[in-house]
Protein backbone atom coordinates (compact mmCIF):
# COMPACT_ATOMS: atom_id res chain seq x y z
CA UNK A 1 0.00 0.00 0.00
CA UNK A 2 1.08 3.56 -0.72
CA UNK A 3 1.24 6.37 1.85
CA UNK A 4 -0.11 8.77 -0.75
CA UNK A 5 -3.86 9.50 -0.37
CA UNK A 6 -5.78 8.61 -3.50
CA UNK A 7 -9.00 10.19 -2.20
CA UNK A 8 -9.24 13.03 0.30
CA UNK A 9 -12.69 14.25 1.34
CA UNK A 10 -12.82 17.39 3.48
CA UNK A 11 -15.94 18.98 4.95
CA UNK A 12 -18.13 17.59 2.19
CA UNK A 13 -21.71 18.78 2.39
CA UNK A 14 -24.49 17.95 -0.06
CA UNK A 15 -28.23 18.19 -0.45
CA UNK A 16 -30.91 16.86 -2.74
CA UNK A 17 -30.86 18.96 -5.91
CA UNK A 18 -33.65 21.56 -6.15
CA UNK A 19 -34.77 20.80 -2.59
CA UNK A 20 -33.93 22.17 0.84
CA UNK A 21 -32.89 18.72 2.04
CA UNK A 22 -29.38 18.39 3.44
CA UNK A 23 -27.95 14.86 3.52
CA UNK A 24 -24.17 15.14 3.96
CA UNK A 25 -23.29 17.39 6.88
CA UNK A 26 -19.51 17.68 6.63
CA UNK A 27 -17.78 14.40 5.74
CA UNK A 28 -14.03 14.03 6.27
CA UNK A 29 -12.30 10.91 4.96
CA UNK A 30 -8.96 9.88 3.51
CA UNK A 31 -8.17 6.71 1.55
CA UNK A 32 -4.72 5.59 0.45
CA UNK A 33 -3.96 3.51 -2.60
CA UNK A 34 -4.65 -0.18 -2.06
CA UNK A 35 -6.81 0.28 1.04
CA UNK A 36 -10.32 -1.02 1.67
CA UNK A 37 -12.49 1.31 3.75
CA UNK A 38 -15.98 0.36 4.87
CA UNK A 39 -18.77 2.77 5.75
CA UNK A 40 -21.60 1.45 7.90
CA UNK A 41 -24.60 3.24 9.34
CA UNK A 42 -28.38 3.17 9.73
CA UNK A 43 -30.79 3.79 6.87
CA UNK A 44 -30.83 7.41 5.76
CA UNK A 45 -27.47 8.27 7.29
CA UNK A 46 -25.95 9.40 3.98
CA UNK A 47 -23.84 6.37 3.02
CA UNK A 48 -25.25 5.91 -0.47
CA UNK A 49 -25.49 9.67 -0.97
CA UNK A 50 -21.74 9.95 -0.37
CA UNK A 51 -21.01 7.38 -3.07
CA UNK A 52 -23.35 9.07 -5.54
CA UNK A 53 -21.97 12.53 -4.85
CA UNK A 54 -18.44 11.26 -5.46
CA UNK A 55 -19.57 9.70 -8.75
CA UNK A 56 -21.38 12.88 -9.85
CA UNK A 57 -25.03 11.81 -9.58
CA UNK A 58 -27.23 14.70 -10.80
CA UNK A 59 -29.82 14.21 -8.03
CA UNK A 60 -27.44 15.79 -5.51
CA UNK A 61 -25.86 19.22 -5.19
CA UNK A 62 -22.61 19.81 -3.31
CA UNK A 63 -22.93 22.80 -0.97
CA UNK A 64 -19.52 22.74 0.70
CA UNK A 65 -16.19 21.00 1.06
CA UNK A 66 -14.17 19.16 -1.54
CA UNK A 67 -13.21 15.71 -2.82
CA UNK A 68 -9.70 15.32 -4.24
CA UNK A 69 -9.10 12.20 -6.33
CA UNK A 70 -5.57 11.57 -7.58
CA UNK A 71 -4.64 15.17 -6.87
CA UNK A 72 -7.63 16.72 -8.66
CA UNK A 73 -10.96 17.97 -7.35
CA UNK A 74 -13.69 15.87 -8.95
CA UNK A 75 -16.59 18.11 -8.00
CA UNK A 76 -16.39 20.09 -11.24
CA UNK A 77 -16.14 17.00 -13.44
CA UNK A 78 -18.97 15.28 -15.28
CA UNK A 79 -19.73 11.66 -14.30
CA UNK A 80 -18.09 10.30 -17.46
CA UNK A 81 -14.98 12.37 -16.75
CA UNK A 82 -14.77 10.91 -13.25
CA UNK A 83 -15.11 7.43 -14.73
CA UNK A 84 -12.35 8.11 -17.27
CA UNK A 85 -10.18 9.32 -14.38
CA UNK A 86 -10.50 5.84 -12.83
CA UNK A 87 -13.57 6.05 -10.57
CA UNK A 88 -16.24 3.33 -10.64
CA UNK A 89 -19.59 3.10 -8.83
CA UNK A 90 -21.24 -0.29 -8.30
CA UNK A 91 -24.87 0.72 -7.85
CA UNK A 92 -27.12 -0.40 -5.04
CA UNK A 93 -30.02 -0.45 -7.51
CA UNK A 94 -28.51 -1.06 -10.99
CA UNK A 95 -30.41 0.42 -13.92
CA UNK A 96 -31.89 -1.75 -16.66
CA UNK A 97 -30.79 -0.94 -20.23
CA UNK A 98 -33.03 -2.90 -22.63
CA UNK A 99 -31.60 -3.52 -26.09
CA UNK A 100 -27.93 -3.13 -25.10
CA UNK A 101 -26.02 -6.34 -24.45
CA UNK A 102 -23.54 -6.60 -21.62
CA UNK A 103 -20.77 -7.32 -24.14
CA UNK A 104 -21.52 -4.22 -26.22
CA UNK A 105 -21.90 -2.09 -23.11
CA UNK A 106 -18.50 -3.08 -21.75
CA UNK A 107 -16.75 -2.87 -25.13
CA UNK A 108 -18.10 0.66 -25.56
CA UNK A 109 -16.89 1.60 -22.08
CA UNK A 110 -13.39 0.36 -22.88
CA UNK A 111 -13.46 2.11 -26.27
CA UNK A 112 -14.23 5.42 -24.53
CA UNK A 113 -10.82 5.26 -22.84
CA UNK A 114 -8.90 5.10 -26.10
CA UNK A 115 -7.55 7.94 -28.19
CA UNK A 116 -9.32 8.91 -31.42
CA UNK A 117 -8.51 6.43 -34.15
CA UNK A 118 -7.79 3.55 -31.77
CA UNK A 119 -10.09 0.55 -31.60
CA UNK A 120 -10.67 -2.17 -29.02
CA UNK A 121 -9.41 -5.46 -30.45
CA UNK A 122 -12.49 -7.68 -30.59
CA UNK A 123 -10.58 -10.92 -30.00
CA UNK A 124 -8.67 -9.52 -27.03
CA UNK A 125 -11.92 -8.15 -25.62
CA UNK A 126 -13.67 -11.49 -26.01
CA UNK A 127 -10.85 -13.27 -24.18
CA UNK A 128 -10.93 -10.67 -21.40
CA UNK A 129 -14.70 -10.84 -20.99
CA UNK A 130 -14.78 -14.64 -20.87
CA UNK A 131 -11.97 -14.69 -18.34
CA UNK A 132 -13.74 -12.18 -16.10
CA UNK A 133 -17.04 -14.08 -16.38
CA UNK A 134 -15.29 -17.29 -15.39
CA UNK A 135 -13.92 -15.51 -12.33
CA UNK A 136 -17.48 -14.69 -11.26
CA UNK A 137 -18.90 -18.11 -12.18
CA UNK A 138 -21.11 -16.60 -14.91
CA UNK A 139 -22.42 -18.42 -17.98
CA UNK A 140 -20.76 -16.97 -21.13
CA UNK A 141 -24.22 -16.63 -22.69
CA UNK A 142 -24.89 -13.99 -20.04
CA UNK A 143 -22.81 -11.55 -22.08
CA UNK A 144 -25.45 -11.38 -24.79
CA UNK A 145 -28.28 -10.49 -22.42
CA UNK A 146 -29.46 -6.84 -22.22
CA UNK A 147 -27.86 -5.01 -19.30
CA UNK A 148 -29.83 -5.87 -16.13
CA UNK A 149 -33.03 -6.37 -18.13
CA UNK A 150 -35.02 -9.08 -16.37
CA UNK A 151 -32.13 -9.89 -14.06
CA UNK A 152 -32.64 -11.11 -10.51
CA UNK A 153 -31.22 -8.98 -7.73
CA UNK A 154 -28.24 -11.29 -7.41
CA UNK A 155 -27.58 -11.26 -11.17
CA UNK A 156 -27.59 -7.46 -11.19
CA UNK A 157 -25.05 -7.32 -8.38
CA UNK A 158 -22.82 -9.89 -10.07
CA UNK A 159 -23.02 -7.88 -13.28
CA UNK A 160 -21.81 -4.80 -11.39
CA UNK A 161 -18.72 -6.71 -10.26
CA UNK A 162 -18.23 -7.99 -13.82
CA UNK A 163 -18.07 -4.38 -15.01
CA UNK A 164 -15.58 -3.62 -12.25
CA UNK A 165 -13.48 -6.63 -13.26
CA UNK A 166 -13.36 -5.60 -16.91
CA UNK A 167 -12.80 -1.87 -16.35
CA UNK A 168 -10.23 -2.27 -13.52
CA UNK A 169 -10.85 1.08 -11.80
CA UNK A 170 -8.40 2.91 -9.58
CA UNK A 171 -11.16 3.64 -7.05
CA UNK A 172 -14.21 1.39 -6.68
CA UNK A 173 -17.24 2.72 -4.80
CA UNK A 174 -19.32 -0.33 -3.85
CA UNK A 175 -22.78 0.71 -2.68
CA UNK A 176 -24.36 -2.15 -0.70
CA UNK A 177 -23.23 -4.74 -3.21
CA UNK A 178 -24.07 -7.47 -0.68
CA UNK A 179 -27.77 -6.59 -0.43
CA UNK A 180 -29.97 -9.21 -2.07
CA UNK A 181 -27.23 -11.85 -2.26
CA UNK A 182 -27.52 -15.31 -0.76
CA UNK A 183 -24.45 -16.76 0.89
CA UNK A 184 -23.23 -18.57 -2.24
CA UNK A 185 -23.52 -15.47 -4.43
CA UNK A 186 -21.91 -13.38 -1.70
CA UNK A 187 -18.88 -15.68 -1.59
CA UNK A 188 -18.53 -15.60 -5.39
CA UNK A 189 -18.71 -11.80 -5.50
CA UNK A 190 -16.24 -11.48 -2.62
CA UNK A 191 -13.86 -13.92 -4.31
CA UNK A 192 -14.04 -11.83 -7.47
CA UNK A 193 -13.27 -8.62 -5.60
CA UNK A 194 -10.39 -10.20 -3.69
CA UNK A 195 -8.92 -11.58 -6.92
CA UNK A 196 -9.08 -8.12 -8.50
CA UNK A 197 -7.21 -6.73 -5.49
CA UNK A 198 -4.51 -9.39 -5.88
CA UNK A 199 -4.18 -8.54 -9.57
CA UNK A 200 -4.07 -4.81 -8.85
CA UNK A 201 -2.81 -4.13 -5.30
CA UNK A 202 -3.13 -0.36 -5.85
CA UNK A 203 -6.91 -0.53 -6.39
CA UNK A 204 -8.74 1.27 -3.61
CA UNK A 205 -12.23 0.33 -2.43
CA UNK A 206 -14.86 2.31 -0.53
CA UNK A 207 -17.34 -0.35 0.57
CA UNK A 208 -20.78 0.64 1.85
CA UNK A 209 -22.74 -2.00 3.74
CA UNK A 210 -25.24 -2.51 6.54
CA UNK A 211 -23.88 -5.85 7.63
CA UNK A 212 -20.68 -7.28 8.97
CA UNK A 213 -21.07 -10.55 7.02
CA UNK A 214 -19.49 -9.17 3.82
CA UNK A 215 -16.45 -8.19 5.86
CA UNK A 216 -15.90 -11.85 6.69
CA UNK A 217 -14.81 -12.23 3.07
CA UNK A 218 -13.49 -8.78 2.08
CA UNK A 219 -11.22 -7.64 4.89
CA UNK A 220 -11.28 -3.85 5.47
CA UNK A 221 -8.35 -1.74 6.59
CA UNK A 222 -10.72 0.69 8.29
CA UNK A 223 -14.39 0.84 9.26
CA UNK A 224 -16.25 4.15 9.58
CA UNK A 225 -19.63 4.74 11.19
CA UNK A 226 -21.85 7.34 9.50
CA UNK A 227 -24.81 8.82 11.35
CA UNK A 228 -26.72 11.92 10.35
CA UNK A 229 -24.55 12.73 7.38
CA UNK A 230 -21.29 12.66 9.36
CA UNK A 231 -18.64 10.09 10.16
CA UNK A 232 -18.89 9.75 13.93
CA UNK A 233 -16.39 6.96 14.53
CA UNK A 234 -13.48 5.31 12.72
CA UNK A 235 -11.51 2.22 13.64
CA UNK A 236 -10.48 -1.23 12.54
CA UNK A 237 -12.59 -4.29 11.66
CA UNK A 238 -13.61 -4.62 15.31
CA UNK A 239 -15.94 -1.63 14.84
CA UNK A 240 -18.11 -3.66 12.45
CA UNK A 241 -18.31 -6.53 14.96
CA UNK A 242 -19.41 -4.11 17.69
CA UNK A 243 -22.10 -2.64 15.44
CA UNK A 244 -23.37 -6.10 14.56
CA UNK A 245 -23.73 -6.85 18.26
CA UNK A 246 -24.94 -3.49 19.59
CA UNK A 247 -26.56 -1.66 16.66
CA UNK A 248 -26.62 2.12 16.18
CA UNK A 249 -28.82 3.21 19.07
CA UNK A 250 -25.97 4.66 21.15
CA UNK A 251 -24.70 6.75 18.25
CA UNK A 252 -28.16 8.05 17.42
CA UNK A 253 -28.69 9.10 21.04
CA UNK A 254 -25.35 10.92 21.12
CA UNK A 255 -26.03 12.85 17.93
CA UNK A 256 -29.48 14.05 19.01
CA UNK A 257 -32.75 14.99 17.39
CA UNK A 258 -31.24 16.94 14.48
CA UNK A 259 -29.58 13.78 13.24
CA UNK A 260 -32.81 11.82 13.59
CA UNK A 261 -34.59 14.33 11.36
CA UNK A 262 -31.81 14.13 8.76
CA UNK A 263 -31.98 10.34 8.81
CA UNK A 264 -35.73 10.33 8.25
CA UNK A 265 -35.41 12.75 5.33
CA UNK A 266 -32.49 10.86 3.86
CA UNK A 267 -34.23 7.53 4.19
CA UNK A 268 -37.25 8.97 2.39
CA UNK A 269 -35.01 10.02 -0.48
CA UNK A 270 -33.43 6.55 -0.67
CA UNK A 271 -36.86 4.90 -0.68
CA UNK A 272 -38.00 7.19 -3.52
CA UNK A 273 -34.95 6.22 -5.56
CA UNK A 274 -35.58 2.52 -4.93
CA UNK A 275 -39.21 2.90 -6.03
CA UNK A 276 -38.12 4.64 -9.24
CA UNK A 277 -35.80 1.75 -10.09
CA UNK A 278 -38.39 -0.91 -9.29
CA UNK A 279 -41.08 0.71 -11.43
CA UNK A 280 -38.80 1.73 -14.30
C-alpha positions as CSV (number, residue, x, y, z in Angstrom):
1,X,0.0,0.0,0.0
2,X,1.1,3.6,-0.7
3,X,1.2,6.4,1.8
4,X,-0.1,8.8,-0.8
5,X,-3.9,9.5,-0.4
6,X,-5.8,8.6,-3.5
7,X,-9.0,10.2,-2.2
8,X,-9.2,13.0,0.3
9,X,-12.7,14.3,1.3
10,X,-12.8,17.4,3.5
11,X,-15.9,19.0,5.0
12,X,-18.1,17.6,2.2
13,X,-21.7,18.8,2.4
14,X,-24.5,17.9,-0.1
15,X,-28.2,18.2,-0.5
16,X,-30.9,16.9,-2.7
17,X,-30.9,19.0,-5.9
18,X,-33.7,21.6,-6.1
19,X,-34.8,20.8,-2.6
20,X,-33.9,22.2,0.8
21,X,-32.9,18.7,2.0
22,X,-29.4,18.4,3.4
23,X,-27.9,14.9,3.5
24,X,-24.2,15.1,4.0
25,X,-23.3,17.4,6.9
26,X,-19.5,17.7,6.6
27,X,-17.8,14.4,5.7
28,X,-14.0,14.0,6.3
29,X,-12.3,10.9,5.0
30,X,-9.0,9.9,3.5
31,X,-8.2,6.7,1.5
32,X,-4.7,5.6,0.5
33,X,-4.0,3.5,-2.6
34,X,-4.6,-0.2,-2.1
35,X,-6.8,0.3,1.0
36,X,-10.3,-1.0,1.7
37,X,-12.5,1.3,3.7
38,X,-16.0,0.4,4.9
39,X,-18.8,2.8,5.7
40,X,-21.6,1.5,7.9
41,X,-24.6,3.2,9.3
42,X,-28.4,3.2,9.7
43,X,-30.8,3.8,6.9
44,X,-30.8,7.4,5.8
45,X,-27.5,8.3,7.3
46,X,-26.0,9.4,4.0
47,X,-23.8,6.4,3.0
48,X,-25.2,5.9,-0.5
49,X,-25.5,9.7,-1.0
50,X,-21.7,9.9,-0.4
51,X,-21.0,7.4,-3.1
52,X,-23.4,9.1,-5.5
53,X,-22.0,12.5,-4.8
54,X,-18.4,11.3,-5.5
55,X,-19.6,9.7,-8.7
56,X,-21.4,12.9,-9.8
57,X,-25.0,11.8,-9.6
58,X,-27.2,14.7,-10.8
59,X,-29.8,14.2,-8.0
60,X,-27.4,15.8,-5.5
61,X,-25.9,19.2,-5.2
62,X,-22.6,19.8,-3.3
63,X,-22.9,22.8,-1.0
64,X,-19.5,22.7,0.7
65,X,-16.2,21.0,1.1
66,X,-14.2,19.2,-1.5
67,X,-13.2,15.7,-2.8
68,X,-9.7,15.3,-4.2
69,X,-9.1,12.2,-6.3
70,X,-5.6,11.6,-7.6
71,X,-4.6,15.2,-6.9
72,X,-7.6,16.7,-8.7
73,X,-11.0,18.0,-7.3
74,X,-13.7,15.9,-8.9
75,X,-16.6,18.1,-8.0
76,X,-16.4,20.1,-11.2
77,X,-16.1,17.0,-13.4
78,X,-19.0,15.3,-15.3
79,X,-19.7,11.7,-14.3
80,X,-18.1,10.3,-17.5
81,X,-15.0,12.4,-16.7
82,X,-14.8,10.9,-13.3
83,X,-15.1,7.4,-14.7
84,X,-12.4,8.1,-17.3
85,X,-10.2,9.3,-14.4
86,X,-10.5,5.8,-12.8
87,X,-13.6,6.1,-10.6
88,X,-16.2,3.3,-10.6
89,X,-19.6,3.1,-8.8
90,X,-21.2,-0.3,-8.3
91,X,-24.9,0.7,-7.8
92,X,-27.1,-0.4,-5.0
93,X,-30.0,-0.4,-7.5
94,X,-28.5,-1.1,-11.0
95,X,-30.4,0.4,-13.9
96,X,-31.9,-1.7,-16.7
97,X,-30.8,-0.9,-20.2
98,X,-33.0,-2.9,-22.6
99,X,-31.6,-3.5,-26.1
100,X,-27.9,-3.1,-25.1
101,X,-26.0,-6.3,-24.4
102,X,-23.5,-6.6,-21.6
103,X,-20.8,-7.3,-24.1
104,X,-21.5,-4.2,-26.2
105,X,-21.9,-2.1,-23.1
106,X,-18.5,-3.1,-21.8
107,X,-16.7,-2.9,-25.1
108,X,-18.1,0.7,-25.6
109,X,-16.9,1.6,-22.1
110,X,-13.4,0.4,-22.9
111,X,-13.5,2.1,-26.3
112,X,-14.2,5.4,-24.5
113,X,-10.8,5.3,-22.8
114,X,-8.9,5.1,-26.1
115,X,-7.6,7.9,-28.2
116,X,-9.3,8.9,-31.4
117,X,-8.5,6.4,-34.1
118,X,-7.8,3.6,-31.8
119,X,-10.1,0.6,-31.6
120,X,-10.7,-2.2,-29.0
121,X,-9.4,-5.5,-30.4
122,X,-12.5,-7.7,-30.6
123,X,-10.6,-10.9,-30.0
124,X,-8.7,-9.5,-27.0
125,X,-11.9,-8.2,-25.6
126,X,-13.7,-11.5,-26.0
127,X,-10.9,-13.3,-24.2
128,X,-10.9,-10.7,-21.4
129,X,-14.7,-10.8,-21.0
130,X,-14.8,-14.6,-20.9
131,X,-12.0,-14.7,-18.3
132,X,-13.7,-12.2,-16.1
133,X,-17.0,-14.1,-16.4
134,X,-15.3,-17.3,-15.4
135,X,-13.9,-15.5,-12.3
136,X,-17.5,-14.7,-11.3
137,X,-18.9,-18.1,-12.2
138,X,-21.1,-16.6,-14.9
139,X,-22.4,-18.4,-18.0
140,X,-20.8,-17.0,-21.1
141,X,-24.2,-16.6,-22.7
142,X,-24.9,-14.0,-20.0
143,X,-22.8,-11.5,-22.1
144,X,-25.5,-11.4,-24.8
145,X,-28.3,-10.5,-22.4
146,X,-29.5,-6.8,-22.2
147,X,-27.9,-5.0,-19.3
148,X,-29.8,-5.9,-16.1
149,X,-33.0,-6.4,-18.1
150,X,-35.0,-9.1,-16.4
151,X,-32.1,-9.9,-14.1
152,X,-32.6,-11.1,-10.5
153,X,-31.2,-9.0,-7.7
154,X,-28.2,-11.3,-7.4
155,X,-27.6,-11.3,-11.2
156,X,-27.6,-7.5,-11.2
157,X,-25.0,-7.3,-8.4
158,X,-22.8,-9.9,-10.1
159,X,-23.0,-7.9,-13.3
160,X,-21.8,-4.8,-11.4
161,X,-18.7,-6.7,-10.3
162,X,-18.2,-8.0,-13.8
163,X,-18.1,-4.4,-15.0
164,X,-15.6,-3.6,-12.3
165,X,-13.5,-6.6,-13.3
166,X,-13.4,-5.6,-16.9
167,X,-12.8,-1.9,-16.4
168,X,-10.2,-2.3,-13.5
169,X,-10.8,1.1,-11.8
170,X,-8.4,2.9,-9.6
171,X,-11.2,3.6,-7.1
172,X,-14.2,1.4,-6.7
173,X,-17.2,2.7,-4.8
174,X,-19.3,-0.3,-3.8
175,X,-22.8,0.7,-2.7
176,X,-24.4,-2.1,-0.7
177,X,-23.2,-4.7,-3.2
178,X,-24.1,-7.5,-0.7
179,X,-27.8,-6.6,-0.4
180,X,-30.0,-9.2,-2.1
181,X,-27.2,-11.8,-2.3
182,X,-27.5,-15.3,-0.8
183,X,-24.4,-16.8,0.9
184,X,-23.2,-18.6,-2.2
185,X,-23.5,-15.5,-4.4
186,X,-21.9,-13.4,-1.7
187,X,-18.9,-15.7,-1.6
188,X,-18.5,-15.6,-5.4
189,X,-18.7,-11.8,-5.5
190,X,-16.2,-11.5,-2.6
191,X,-13.9,-13.9,-4.3
192,X,-14.0,-11.8,-7.5
193,X,-13.3,-8.6,-5.6
194,X,-10.4,-10.2,-3.7
195,X,-8.9,-11.6,-6.9
196,X,-9.1,-8.1,-8.5
197,X,-7.2,-6.7,-5.5
198,X,-4.5,-9.4,-5.9
199,X,-4.2,-8.5,-9.6
200,X,-4.1,-4.8,-8.9
201,X,-2.8,-4.1,-5.3
202,X,-3.1,-0.4,-5.8
203,X,-6.9,-0.5,-6.4
204,X,-8.7,1.3,-3.6
205,X,-12.2,0.3,-2.4
206,X,-14.9,2.3,-0.5
207,X,-17.3,-0.3,0.6
208,X,-20.8,0.6,1.9
209,X,-22.7,-2.0,3.7
210,X,-25.2,-2.5,6.5
211,X,-23.9,-5.9,7.6
212,X,-20.7,-7.3,9.0
213,X,-21.1,-10.5,7.0
214,X,-19.5,-9.2,3.8
215,X,-16.4,-8.2,5.9
216,X,-15.9,-11.8,6.7
217,X,-14.8,-12.2,3.1
218,X,-13.5,-8.8,2.1
219,X,-11.2,-7.6,4.9
220,X,-11.3,-3.9,5.5
221,X,-8.3,-1.7,6.6
222,X,-10.7,0.7,8.3
223,X,-14.4,0.8,9.3
224,X,-16.3,4.1,9.6
225,X,-19.6,4.7,11.2
226,X,-21.8,7.3,9.5
227,X,-24.8,8.8,11.3
228,X,-26.7,11.9,10.4
229,X,-24.5,12.7,7.4
230,X,-21.3,12.7,9.4
231,X,-18.6,10.1,10.2
232,X,-18.9,9.7,13.9
233,X,-16.4,7.0,14.5
234,X,-13.5,5.3,12.7
235,X,-11.5,2.2,13.6
236,X,-10.5,-1.2,12.5
237,X,-12.6,-4.3,11.7
238,X,-13.6,-4.6,15.3
239,X,-15.9,-1.6,14.8
240,X,-18.1,-3.7,12.4
241,X,-18.3,-6.5,15.0
242,X,-19.4,-4.1,17.7
243,X,-22.1,-2.6,15.4
244,X,-23.4,-6.1,14.6
245,X,-23.7,-6.8,18.3
246,X,-24.9,-3.5,19.6
247,X,-26.6,-1.7,16.7
248,X,-26.6,2.1,16.2
249,X,-28.8,3.2,19.1
250,X,-26.0,4.7,21.1
251,X,-24.7,6.7,18.2
252,X,-28.2,8.1,17.4
253,X,-28.7,9.1,21.0
254,X,-25.4,10.9,21.1
255,X,-26.0,12.8,17.9
256,X,-29.5,14.1,19.0
257,X,-32.7,15.0,17.4
258,X,-31.2,16.9,14.5
259,X,-29.6,13.8,13.2
260,X,-32.8,11.8,13.6
261,X,-34.6,14.3,11.4
262,X,-31.8,14.1,8.8
263,X,-32.0,10.3,8.8
264,X,-35.7,10.3,8.3
265,X,-35.4,12.8,5.3
266,X,-32.5,10.9,3.9
267,X,-34.2,7.5,4.2
268,X,-37.2,9.0,2.4
269,X,-35.0,10.0,-0.5
270,X,-33.4,6.6,-0.7
271,X,-36.9,4.9,-0.7
272,X,-38.0,7.2,-3.5
273,X,-34.9,6.2,-5.6
274,X,-35.6,2.5,-4.9
275,X,-39.2,2.9,-6.0
276,X,-38.1,4.6,-9.2
277,X,-35.8,1.8,-10.1
278,X,-38.4,-0.9,-9.3
279,X,-41.1,0.7,-11.4
280,X,-38.8,1.7,-14.3
